[in-house]
Amino acid sequence: MAMSVALFTPLPQVHIIATTTFLLSIAGRHRRHLSTTSPPASSASASASSIVWREVTGQHKLTIDGYAPCKTKPWDWHVTSRPFEAAGYTWRITYFPNGNSWVDDDYVSLYLDYDDGGRRRPTDLLAFRFSVLDRAGEPVPELSRGKEMCIFCGETARRKGFHDFARWEDLQASGCLLAGGGDRFAVQCDITVVREWTEDNGDGGGATEAARVVVPPPDLHEHLNNLLWQKQGTDVTIHVVAGGGDSTATYDAHAWLLAARSPVFEAELLAAAREKPSGRRRIEVRGVDPGVFKAMLHFMYTDALPEPEPETTAAVALAQGLLAAAHRYKLERLKLMCEAALLRRVDVGTVASSLAVAEMHGCRALKAACEEFIARPGNLKAVMETEGFQKIKADCPAVLIEFALKLLA
């Protein structure tokens, strides 16, 4: 572990000088005679103080050995480094070789974890940067990412970093894999802590310690999620029936949030209000799997995807169902997130069903990727033997006809 490597150029001292002066003058007029009197001697008081910023820096080098076998691990599998001291605090680095979520499984995820060990939590501003090192031990700019001026405080803010730090293909193409097997690479973490003091300049007193206000990270999504699943203040009931009618579920939600997030829900809620001007409203949703609808509700309240099933087939099915639901309820961001996730999971087993989803819901990028995959030598025969291909042949024959015409063109 190496120490004392600065992440940024040290900041100059910042002096904020405050001076106050009081002046009192009296002028008098006496009956018919106008006279001007000289003002008395001024009385003044002044004070001065300084706010001083100092930087404390540290560095840690982490070597990751045997990365290739890690590609067989599930997306949320991770390892954590031993604790190390840097910039006055204790830290760990957590490494997800296949991403820490199902939408990032072709990325390396890296996080800096604050290790309190029972001690106080850092309330100082800090910056940190992860850099993949080349074979000469120098940071590679294209594989370097950092965060500036963040705070590690609160129960949910012990870890900060990047879920999409670097793509595997970019790492492999960078030439940064170390000699001796070519199965290792090194990451350098530079940490800079900015500490604040106030100093009394000795001219009439002043604060001797900085008054600090620590602002925690945004947690609106957590509060909204609690409102949803704890059913606090809900005013609409949604009855969900799957396509075949064999699976149903009921969810309570907030009409104001549904209307704000989805124009389709807004229209349905207005219609429900006309039918029932007062009291609890009820909406029926048909043709959506209850599990998919629950995941969509989670997104609408938190703007994030829920934790998916670790099994790949289940994750793909959820993404396909969510994409269809997002298209139906005009949740464009959710639709694009699902399309991006499916793009990274195009293989023999999923390509046929993903192609059908792309065609039905206007996903051009996903459709092009599926067609390009099927057109590769040897892939078409393997895809034709899958259950997904038989389903698309029965349900969406036009998709196959269009694809066949493209191959013949």
Residue pairs with C-beta under 8 A, 6 or more apart in sequence:
1 59
1 60
1 61
1 84
1 85
1 86
2 59
2 60
2 61
3 58
3 59
3 85
3 86
4 57
4 58
4 59
5 57
5 58
5 59
5 190
6 55
6 57
6 190
6 192
7 57
7 127
7 128
7 129
7 146
7 190
7 191
7 192
8 55
8 127
8 192
10 55
11 53
11 55
11 194
13 50
13 52
13 53
14 50
14 51
14 52
14 53
15 50
15 51
15 52
16 49
16 50
16 51
17 48
17 49
17 50
17 201
18 47
18 48
18 49
19 46
19 47
19 48
20 45
20 46
20 47
21 42
21 44
21 45
21 46
22 42
22 43
22 44
22 45
23 42
23 44
24 39
24 40
24 42
24 43
25 39
25 40
26 37
26 39
26 40
27 36
27 37
28 35
28 37
29 35
45 204
46 203
46 204
47 203
47 204
47 205
47 206
48 201
48 202
48 203
48 204
48 206
49 198
49 199
49 200
49 201
49 206
49 207
50 198
50 199
50 201
51 196
51 197
51 198
51 199
51 210
52 196
52 197
52 198
52 199
53 194
53 195
53 196
54 194
54 195
54 197
55 192
55 193
55 194
55 195
56 87
56 88
56 192
56 193
56 195
57 87
57 190
57 191
57 192
57 193
58 85
58 86
58 87
58 88
58 190
58 191
59 86
59 188
59 189
59 190
59 191
60 81
60 84
60 86
60 91
60 93
60 188
60 189
60 191
61 133
61 186
61 187
61 188
61 189
62 81
62 93
62 95
62 186
62 187
62 188
62 189
63 178
63 184
63 185
63 186
63 187
64 95
64 184
64 185
64 186
64 187
65 183
65 184
66 183
66 184
67 97
67 183
67 184
67 185
68 183
70 77
70 97
70 98
71 97
71 98
71 168
73 97
73 98
74 98
74 310
75 96
75 98
75 99
75 100
75 101
75 102
75 104
75 105
75 310
76 96
76 100
76 101
76 310
77 96
77 97
77 98
78 94
78 95
78 96
78 97
78 100
78 109
79 94
79 95
80 92
80 93
80 94
80 95
80 113
81 92
81 93
81 94
81 95
82 92
83 90
83 91
83 92
83 115
83 117
84 90
84 91
84 92
85 91
86 189
86 191
87 126
87 191
87 192
87 193
88 193
89 114
89 122
89 191
89 193
90 114
90 115
90 116
90 117
90 119
91 112
91 113
91 114
91 115
91 189
91 191
92 112
92 113
92 115
93 110
93 111
93 112
93 113
93 187
93 189
94 110
94 111
94 113
94 159
94 161
95 108
95 109
95 110
96 108
96 109
96 110
96 111
96 163
97 108
98 105
98 106
98 107
99 105
99 106
99 107
99 108
99 109
99 163
99 164
100 109
100 111
100 163
101 163
101 305
101 307
101 308
102 305
102 308
102 315
102 319
102 341
103 305
103 337
103 340
103 341
103 344
104 163
104 164
105 344
105 345
106 167
106 168
106 169
106 344
107 163
107 164
107 165
107 166
107 167
107 168
108 165
108 166
108 167
108 168
108 171
109 161
109 162
109 163
109 164
109 165
110 130
110 161
110 162
110 165
110 187
111 159
111 160
111 161
111 162
112 128
112 130
112 159
112 160
112 161
112 189
112 191
113 158
113 159
114 121
114 122
114 152
114 158
114 159
116 158
121 152
121 153
121 158
122 151
122 152
122 153
122 193
123 151
123 153
123 212
123 214
124 151
124 193
124 194
124 195
124 196
125 149
125 150
125 151
125 193
125 194
125 196
126 149
126 150
126 151
126 152
126 191
126 192
126 193
126 194
127 146
127 147
127 148
127 149
127 150
127 191
127 192
127 194
128 146
128 147
128 160
128 189
128 190
128 191
128 192
129 144
129 145
129 146
129 147
129 189
129 190
130 144
130 145
130 146
130 161
130 162
130 165
130 187
130 188
130 189
131 139
131 140
131 143
131 144
131 187
131 188
131 189
131 190
132 139
132 140
132 143
132 144
132 166
132 171
132 174
132 176
132 185
132 186
132 187
132 188
133 139
133 140
133 176
133 185
133 186
133 187
133 188
134 140
134 174
134 175
134 176
135 175
135 176
135 178
135 179
137 186
139 188
140 174
140 176
142 170
142 174
143 166
143 170
143 171
143 174
143 176
145 162
145 165
146 190
147 160
147 161
149 194
150 160
151 157
151 214
151 215
151 216
151 217
152 158
152 160
153 214
153 216
154 216
154 217
156 217
156 219
156 222
157 216
157 217
171 177
171 185
176 185
176 186
177 183
177 184
177 185
178 184
178 185
178 186
196 210
196 212
197 209
197 210
198 206
198 207
198 208
198 209
198 210
198 211
199 206
199 208
200 206
200 207
200 208
221 301
221 302
221 303
221 304
222 302
224 257
224 301
224 302
225 298
225 301
225 302
226 232
227 233
227 234
227 254
227 301
228 234
228 253
228 254
228 297
228 298
228 301
231 252
233 254
234 252
234 253
234 254
235 254
235 255
235 280
235 281
236 252
236 253
236 254
236 255
236 258
236 269
236 272
236 280
236 281
236 282
236 283
237 250
237 251
237 252
237 253
237 280
237 281
237 282
237 283
238 250
238 251
238 252
238 253
238 282
238 283
238 284
238 285
238 293
239 248
239 249
239 250
239 282
239 283
239 284
239 285
240 248
240 249
240 250
240 251
240 285
240 288
240 290
240 293
241 247
241 248
241 284
241 285
241 286
241 287
242 248
242 287
242 288
242 289
242 290
243 286
243 287
243 288
243 289
247 289
247 290
248 290
249 290
249 293
249 294
251 293
251 294
251 297
253 297
255 269
255 281
257 300
257 301
258 265
258 266
258 269
258 300
259 265
259 266
259 269
260 266
261 300
261 331
262 300
262 329
262 330
262 331
263 330
264 328
264 329
264 330
265 283
265 329
268 283
269 281
269 283
272 281
272 282
272 283
273 281
276 282
285 293
288 296
288 321
288 324
288 325
288 328
289 321
291 318
291 321
292 318
292 321
292 322
292 324
292 325
293 325
294 306
295 305
295 306
295 318
295 322
296 322
296 325
296 326
296 329
296 331
296 334
298 304
298 305
298 306
299 305
299 306
299 322
299 331
299 334
300 331
303 333
305 322
305 337
308 314
308 315
308 318
308 319
309 315
309 318
312 345
313 349
313 350
315 341
315 345
316 342
316 345
316 350
316 353
316 354
319 338
319 341
319 342
319 345
320 338
320 342
320 353
320 354
320 357
322 334
322 338
323 334
323 335
323 338
323 339
323 342
323 357
323 361
323 363
324 357
324 360
324 361
325 331
326 332
326 334
326 335
326 338
327 335
327 361
327 362
335 361
335 363
339 358
339 363
339 365
339 366
342 350
342 354
342 357
342 358
342 366
343 365
343 366
343 369
345 354
346 354
346 369
346 370
346 373
347 373
348 379
348 382
348 383
348 386
349 386
349 388
350 388
351 370
351 373
351 374
351 379
351 383
351 388
352 370
352 383
352 386
352 388
352 389
352 391
352 392
353 388
353 391
353 392
354 366
354 370
355 366
355 367
355 370
355 371
355 374
355 392
355 399
355 403
356 388
356 391
356 392
356 395
356 396
356 399
357 363
357 366
358 364
358 366
358 367
358 370
359 367
359 396
359 398
359 399
360 396
371 403
371 406
373 379
374 380
374 383
374 403
375 407
383 389
392 399
392 400
393 400
